[in-house]
Amino acid sequence: MNKLQRYSAVTSQQRPNMSDHYISSLIESFRKDWEAAHAADRAAWEAKEKALLELVNQQAEDEGLWFDATTAPEAYLQQELRKLHVAIEGKSIGEAILNRAQEKQP
């Protein structure tokens, strides 16, 4: 037996079954596992997002947080709180300012 025949004999014994059907079944199995993990992650993020938006809405209705600031620290705190609300709600700062101005109008 020459070297090539020995190499072929060894590699053919160690090669896994790589038929098209086998590869397709592996891909399908990995896809299902990935989709299940992704669905669980998505559900967890949606629950967190819902909780954050509920908190933002509660704070938006709290008059104690949105009074007219009289001191620099109060104004700074309100400014930063508004930025946080805008980031959570996914709005632009300009849109949030317009909404706030419209809420103040009688």
Distance bins in CASP14 RR format, pairs under 12 A and 6 or more apart:
PFRMAT RR
TARGET T0000
AUTHOR 0000-0000-0000
RMODE 2
METHOD distances of the structure
MODEL  1
1 7 0 0 0 0 0 1 0 0 0 0 0
1 8 0 0 0 0 1 0 0 0 0 0 0
1 9 1 0 0 1 0 0 0 0 0 0 0
1 10 0 0 0 0 0 1 0 0 0 0 0
2 8 0 0 0 0 1 0 0 0 0 0 0
2 9 0 0 0 0 0 1 0 0 0 0 0
3 9 0 0 0 0 0 1 0 0 0 0 0
3 10 0 0 0 0 0 1 0 0 0 0 0
4 10 0 0 0 0 0 1 0 0 0 0 0
4 11 0 0 0 0 0 1 0 0 0 0 0
5 11 0 0 0 0 0 1 0 0 0 0 0
5 12 0 0 0 0 0 1 0 0 0 0 0
6 12 0 0 0 0 0 1 0 0 0 0 0
6 13 0 0 0 0 0 1 0 0 0 0 0
7 13 0 0 0 0 0 1 0 0 0 0 0
7 14 0 0 0 0 0 1 0 0 0 0 0
8 14 0 0 0 0 0 1 0 0 0 0 0
8 15 0 0 0 0 0 1 0 0 0 0 0
9 15 0 0 0 0 0 1 0 0 0 0 0
12 18 0 0 0 0 0 1 0 0 0 0 0
15 22 0 0 0 0 0 1 0 0 0 0 0
16 22 0 0 0 0 1 0 0 0 0 0 0
16 23 0 0 0 0 0 1 0 0 0 0 0
16 26 0 0 0 0 0 1 0 0 0 0 0
17 23 0 0 0 0 1 0 0 0 0 0 0
17 25 0 0 0 0 0 1 0 0 0 0 0
17 26 0 0 0 0 0 1 0 0 0 0 0
18 24 0 0 0 0 0 1 0 0 0 0 0
18 25 0 0 0 0 0 1 0 0 0 0 0
18 26 0 0 0 0 1 0 0 0 0 0 0
19 25 0 0 0 0 1 0 0 0 0 0 0
19 26 0 0 0 0 0 1 0 0 0 0 0
20 26 0 0 0 0 0 1 0 0 0 0 0
20 27 0 0 0 0 0 1 0 0 0 0 0
21 27 0 0 0 0 0 1 0 0 0 0 0
21 28 0 0 0 0 0 1 0 0 0 0 0
22 28 0 0 0 0 0 1 0 0 0 0 0
22 29 0 0 0 0 0 1 0 0 0 0 0
23 29 0 0 0 0 0 1 0 0 0 0 0
23 30 0 0 0 0 0 1 0 0 0 0 0
24 30 0 0 0 0 0 1 0 0 0 0 0
24 31 0 0 0 0 0 1 0 0 0 0 0
25 31 0 0 0 0 0 1 0 0 0 0 0
25 32 0 0 0 0 0 1 0 0 0 0 0
26 32 0 0 0 0 0 1 0 0 0 0 0
26 33 0 0 0 0 0 1 0 0 0 0 0
27 33 0 0 0 0 0 1 0 0 0 0 0
27 34 0 0 0 0 0 1 0 0 0 0 0
28 34 0 0 0 0 0 1 0 0 0 0 0
28 35 0 0 0 0 0 1 0 0 0 0 0
29 35 0 0 0 0 0 1 0 0 0 0 0
29 36 0 0 0 0 0 1 0 0 0 0 0
30 36 0 0 0 0 0 1 0 0 0 0 0
30 37 0 0 0 0 0 1 0 0 0 0 0
31 37 0 0 0 0 0 1 0 0 0 0 0
31 38 0 0 0 0 0 1 0 0 0 0 0
32 38 0 0 0 0 0 1 0 0 0 0 0
32 39 0 0 0 0 0 1 0 0 0 0 0
33 39 0 0 0 0 0 1 0 0 0 0 0
33 40 0 0 0 0 0 1 0 0 0 0 0
34 40 0 0 0 0 0 1 0 0 0 0 0
34 41 0 0 0 0 0 1 0 0 0 0 0
35 41 0 0 0 0 0 1 0 0 0 0 0
35 42 0 0 0 0 0 1 0 0 0 0 0
36 42 0 0 0 0 0 1 0 0 0 0 0
36 43 0 0 0 0 0 1 0 0 0 0 0
37 43 0 0 0 0 0 1 0 0 0 0 0
37 44 0 0 0 0 0 1 0 0 0 0 0
38 44 0 0 0 0 0 1 0 0 0 0 0
38 45 0 0 0 0 0 1 0 0 0 0 0
39 45 0 0 0 0 0 1 0 0 0 0 0
39 46 0 0 0 0 0 1 0 0 0 0 0
40 46 0 0 0 0 0 1 0 0 0 0 0
40 47 0 0 0 0 0 1 0 0 0 0 0
41 47 0 0 0 0 0 1 0 0 0 0 0
41 48 0 0 0 0 0 1 0 0 0 0 0
42 48 0 0 0 0 0 1 0 0 0 0 0
42 49 0 0 0 0 0 1 0 0 0 0 0
43 49 0 0 0 0 0 1 0 0 0 0 0
43 50 0 0 0 0 0 1 0 0 0 0 0
44 50 0 0 0 0 0 1 0 0 0 0 0
44 51 0 0 0 0 0 1 0 0 0 0 0
45 51 0 0 0 0 0 1 0 0 0 0 0
45 52 0 0 0 0 0 1 0 0 0 0 0
46 52 0 0 0 0 0 1 0 0 0 0 0
46 53 0 0 0 0 0 1 0 0 0 0 0
47 53 0 0 0 0 0 1 0 0 0 0 0
47 54 0 0 0 0 0 1 0 0 0 0 0
48 54 0 0 0 0 0 1 0 0 0 0 0
48 55 0 0 0 0 0 1 0 0 0 0 0
48 88 0 0 0 0 0 1 0 0 0 0 0
49 55 0 0 0 0 0 1 0 0 0 0 0
49 56 0 0 0 0 0 1 0 0 0 0 0
49 88 0 0 0 0 1 0 0 0 0 0 0
49 89 0 0 0 0 0 1 0 0 0 0 0
49 90 0 0 0 0 0 1 0 0 0 0 0
50 56 0 0 0 0 0 1 0 0 0 0 0
50 57 0 0 0 0 0 1 0 0 0 0 0
50 88 0 0 0 0 0 1 0 0 0 0 0
51 57 0 0 0 0 0 1 0 0 0 0 0
51 58 0 0 0 0 0 1 0 0 0 0 0
51 88 0 0 0 0 0 1 0 0 0 0 0
52 58 0 0 0 0 0 1 0 0 0 0 0
52 59 0 0 0 0 0 1 0 0 0 0 0
52 84 0 0 0 0 0 1 0 0 0 0 0
52 85 0 0 0 0 0 1 0 0 0 0 0
52 87 0 0 0 0 0 1 0 0 0 0 0
52 88 1 0 1 0 0 0 0 0 0 0 0
52 89 0 0 0 0 1 0 0 0 0 0 0
52 90 0 0 0 0 0 1 0 0 0 0 0
53 59 0 0 0 0 0 1 0 0 0 0 0
53 60 0 0 0 0 0 1 0 0 0 0 0
53 85 0 0 0 0 0 1 0 0 0 0 0
53 87 0 0 0 0 0 1 0 0 0 0 0
53 88 1 0 0 1 0 0 0 0 0 0 0
53 89 1 0 0 1 0 0 0 0 0 0 0
53 90 0 0 0 0 0 1 0 0 0 0 0
53 91 0 0 0 0 0 1 0 0 0 0 0
54 60 0 0 0 0 0 1 0 0 0 0 0
54 61 0 0 0 0 0 1 0 0 0 0 0
54 88 0 0 0 0 0 1 0 0 0 0 0
54 89 0 0 0 0 0 1 0 0 0 0 0
55 61 0 0 0 0 0 1 0 0 0 0 0
55 62 0 0 0 0 0 1 0 0 0 0 0
55 65 0 0 0 0 0 1 0 0 0 0 0
55 81 0 0 0 0 0 1 0 0 0 0 0
55 84 0 0 0 0 0 1 0 0 0 0 0
55 85 0 0 0 0 1 0 0 0 0 0 0
55 88 0 0 0 0 1 0 0 0 0 0 0
55 89 0 0 0 0 0 1 0 0 0 0 0
56 62 0 0 0 0 0 1 0 0 0 0 0
56 65 0 0 0 0 0 1 0 0 0 0 0
56 81 0 0 0 0 1 0 0 0 0 0 0
56 82 0 0 0 0 0 1 0 0 0 0 0
56 84 0 0 0 0 1 0 0 0 0 0 0
56 85 1 0 1 0 0 0 0 0 0 0 0
56 86 0 0 0 0 1 0 0 0 0 0 0
56 87 0 0 0 0 1 0 0 0 0 0 0
56 88 1 0 1 0 0 0 0 0 0 0 0
56 89 1 0 0 1 0 0 0 0 0 0 0
56 90 0 0 0 0 0 1 0 0 0 0 0
56 91 0 0 0 0 0 1 0 0 0 0 0
56 96 0 0 0 0 0 1 0 0 0 0 0
57 85 0 0 0 0 1 0 0 0 0 0 0
57 88 0 0 0 0 0 1 0 0 0 0 0
57 89 0 0 0 0 1 0 0 0 0 0 0
58 64 0 0 0 0 0 1 0 0 0 0 0
58 65 0 0 0 0 1 0 0 0 0 0 0
58 85 0 0 0 0 0 1 0 0 0 0 0
59 65 1 0 1 0 0 0 0 0 0 0 0
59 66 0 0 0 0 1 0 0 0 0 0 0
59 78 0 0 0 0 0 1 0 0 0 0 0
59 81 1 0 0 1 0 0 0 0 0 0 0
59 82 0 0 0 0 0 1 0 0 0 0 0
59 84 0 0 0 0 1 0 0 0 0 0 0
59 85 1 0 0 1 0 0 0 0 0 0 0
59 88 0 0 0 0 1 0 0 0 0 0 0
59 89 0 0 0 0 0 1 0 0 0 0 0
60 66 1 0 0 1 0 0 0 0 0 0 0
60 81 0 0 0 0 1 0 0 0 0 0 0
60 82 0 0 0 0 1 0 0 0 0 0 0
60 84 0 0 0 0 0 1 0 0 0 0 0
60 85 1 0 0 1 0 0 0 0 0 0 0
60 86 0 0 0 0 0 1 0 0 0 0 0
60 88 0 0 0 0 0 1 0 0 0 0 0
60 89 0 0 0 0 1 0 0 0 0 0 0
60 91 0 0 0 0 0 1 0 0 0 0 0
60 96 0 0 0 0 0 1 0 0 0 0 0
60 99 0 0 0 0 1 0 0 0 0 0 0
60 100 0 0 0 0 1 0 0 0 0 0 0
60 103 0 0 0 0 1 0 0 0 0 0 0
61 85 0 0 0 0 0 1 0 0 0 0 0
61 103 0 0 0 0 0 1 0 0 0 0 0
62 78 0 0 0 0 0 1 0 0 0 0 0
62 81 0 0 0 0 0 1 0 0 0 0 0
62 85 0 0 0 0 0 1 0 0 0 0 0
63 103 0 0 0 0 0 1 0 0 0 0 0
64 74 0 0 0 0 0 1 0 0 0 0 0
64 77 0 0 0 0 0 1 0 0 0 0 0
64 78 0 0 0 0 0 1 0 0 0 0 0
64 81 0 0 0 0 0 1 0 0 0 0 0
65 74 0 0 0 0 0 1 0 0 0 0 0
65 77 0 0 0 0 1 0 0 0 0 0 0
65 78 1 0 0 1 0 0 0 0 0 0 0
65 80 0 0 0 0 0 1 0 0 0 0 0
65 81 1 0 0 1 0 0 0 0 0 0 0
65 82 0 0 0 0 1 0 0 0 0 0 0
65 84 0 0 0 0 0 1 0 0 0 0 0
65 85 0 0 0 0 1 0 0 0 0 0 0
66 74 0 0 0 0 0 1 0 0 0 0 0
66 75 0 0 0 0 0 1 0 0 0 0 0
66 77 0 0 0 0 0 1 0 0 0 0 0
66 78 1 0 0 1 0 0 0 0 0 0 0
66 79 0 0 0 0 0 1 0 0 0 0 0
66 81 0 0 0 0 1 0 0 0 0 0 0
66 82 0 0 0 0 1 0 0 0 0 0 0
66 85 0 0 0 0 0 1 0 0 0 0 0
66 100 0 0 0 0 1 0 0 0 0 0 0
66 103 0 0 0 0 1 0 0 0 0 0 0
66 104 0 0 0 0 1 0 0 0 0 0 0
67 74 1 0 0 1 0 0 0 0 0 0 0
67 75 0 0 0 0 0 1 0 0 0 0 0
67 77 0 0 0 0 0 1 0 0 0 0 0
67 78 0 0 0 0 1 0 0 0 0 0 0
67 81 0 0 0 0 0 1 0 0 0 0 0
67 104 0 0 0 0 0 1 0 0 0 0 0
68 74 0 0 0 0 1 0 0 0 0 0 0
68 75 0 0 0 0 1 0 0 0 0 0 0
68 78 0 0 0 0 1 0 0 0 0 0 0
68 100 0 0 0 0 0 1 0 0 0 0 0
68 104 0 0 0 0 1 0 0 0 0 0 0
69 75 1 1 0 0 0 0 0 0 0 0 0
69 76 0 0 0 0 1 0 0 0 0 0 0
69 77 1 0 0 1 0 0 0 0 0 0 0
69 78 1 0 1 0 0 0 0 0 0 0 0
69 79 0 0 0 0 1 0 0 0 0 0 0
69 80 0 0 0 0 0 1 0 0 0 0 0
69 81 0 0 0 0 0 1 0 0 0 0 0
69 82 0 0 0 0 0 1 0 0 0 0 0
70 78 0 0 0 0 0 1 0 0 0 0 0
71 77 0 0 0 0 1 0 0 0 0 0 0
71 78 0 0 0 0 0 1 0 0 0 0 0
72 78 0 0 0 0 0 1 0 0 0 0 0
72 79 0 0 0 0 0 1 0 0 0 0 0
73 79 0 0 0 0 0 1 0 0 0 0 0
73 80 0 0 0 0 0 1 0 0 0 0 0
74 80 0 0 0 0 0 1 0 0 0 0 0
74 81 0 0 0 0 0 1 0 0 0 0 0
75 81 0 0 0 0 0 1 0 0 0 0 0
75 82 0 0 0 0 0 1 0 0 0 0 0
76 82 0 0 0 0 0 1 0 0 0 0 0
76 83 0 0 0 0 0 1 0 0 0 0 0
77 83 0 0 0 0 0 1 0 0 0 0 0
77 84 0 0 0 0 0 1 0 0 0 0 0
78 84 0 0 0 0 0 1 0 0 0 0 0
78 85 0 0 0 0 0 1 0 0 0 0 0
78 100 0 0 0 0 0 1 0 0 0 0 0
79 85 0 0 0 0 0 1 0 0 0 0 0
79 86 0 0 0 0 0 1 0 0 0 0 0
79 93 0 0 0 0 0 1 0 0 0 0 0
79 96 0 0 0 0 0 1 0 0 0 0 0
79 97 0 0 0 0 0 1 0 0 0 0 0
79 100 0 0 0 0 0 1 0 0 0 0 0
80 86 0 0 0 0 0 1 0 0 0 0 0
80 87 0 0 0 0 0 1 0 0 0 0 0
81 87 0 0 0 0 0 1 0 0 0 0 0
81 88 0 0 0 0 0 1 0 0 0 0 0
81 96 0 0 0 0 0 1 0 0 0 0 0
81 100 0 0 0 0 0 1 0 0 0 0 0
82 88 0 0 0 0 0 1 0 0 0 0 0
82 89 0 0 0 0 0 1 0 0 0 0 0
82 91 0 0 0 0 0 1 0 0 0 0 0
82 93 1 0 0 1 0 0 0 0 0 0 0
82 94 0 0 0 0 0 1 0 0 0 0 0
82 95 0 0 0 0 0 1 0 0 0 0 0
82 96 1 0 0 1 0 0 0 0 0 0 0
82 97 0 0 0 0 1 0 0 0 0 0 0
82 99 0 0 0 0 0 1 0 0 0 0 0
82 100 1 0 0 1 0 0 0 0 0 0 0
83 89 0 0 0 0 0 1 0 0 0 0 0
83 90 0 0 0 0 0 1 0 0 0 0 0
83 91 0 0 0 0 0 1 0 0 0 0 0
83 92 0 0 0 0 0 1 0 0 0 0 0
83 93 1 0 0 1 0 0 0 0 0 0 0
83 94 0 0 0 0 0 1 0 0 0 0 0
83 96 0 0 0 0 1 0 0 0 0 0 0
83 97 0 0 0 0 0 1 0 0 0 0 0
84 90 0 0 0 0 0 1 0 0 0 0 0
84 91 0 0 0 0 0 1 0 0 0 0 0
84 93 0 0 0 0 0 1 0 0 0 0 0
84 96 0 0 0 0 0 1 0 0 0 0 0
85 91 0 0 0 0 1 0 0 0 0 0 0
85 93 0 0 0 0 0 1 0 0 0 0 0
85 95 0 0 0 0 0 1 0 0 0 0 0
85 96 1 0 0 1 0 0 0 0 0 0 0
85 97 0 0 0 0 0 1 0 0 0 0 0
85 99 0 0 0 0 0 1 0 0 0 0 0
85 100 0 0 0 0 1 0 0 0 0 0 0
86 92 1 0 0 1 0 0 0 0 0 0 0
86 93 1 0 1 0 0 0 0 0 0 0 0
86 94 0 0 0 0 1 0 0 0 0 0 0
86 95 0 0 0 0 1 0 0 0 0 0 0
86 96 1 0 1 0 0 0 0 0 0 0 0
86 97 0 0 0 0 1 0 0 0 0 0 0
86 98 0 0 0 0 0 1 0 0 0 0 0
86 99 0 0 0 0 1 0 0 0 0 0 0
86 100 0 0 0 0 0 1 0 0 0 0 0
87 93 0 0 0 0 1 0 0 0 0 0 0
87 96 0 0 0 0 1 0 0 0 0 0 0
88 96 0 0 0 0 0 1 0 0 0 0 0
89 95 0 0 0 0 1 0 0 0 0 0 0
89 96 1 0 0 1 0 0 0 0 0 0 0
89 99 0 0 0 0 1 0 0 0 0 0 0
90 96 0 0 0 0 1 0 0 0 0 0 0
91 97 0 0 0 0 1 0 0 0 0 0 0
91 98 0 0 0 0 1 0 0 0 0 0 0
91 99 1 0 0 1 0 0 0 0 0 0 0
91 100 0 0 0 0 0 1 0 0 0 0 0
92 98 0 0 0 0 1 0 0 0 0 0 0
92 99 0 0 0 0 0 1 0 0 0 0 0
93 99 0 0 0 0 0 1 0 0 0 0 0
93 100 0 0 0 0 0 1 0 0 0 0 0
94 100 0 0 0 0 1 0 0 0 0 0 0
94 101 0 0 0 0 1 0 0 0 0 0 0
94 102 0 0 0 0 0 1 0 0 0 0 0
95 101 0 0 0 0 0 1 0 0 0 0 0
95 102 0 0 0 0 0 1 0 0 0 0 0
96 102 0 0 0 0 0 1 0 0 0 0 0
96 103 0 0 0 0 0 1 0 0 0 0 0
97 103 0 0 0 0 0 1 0 0 0 0 0
97 104 0 0 0 0 0 1 0 0 0 0 0
98 104 0 0 0 0 0 1 0 0 0 0 0
98 105 0 0 0 0 0 1 0 0 0 0 0
99 105 0 0 0 0 0 1 0 0 0 0 0
END
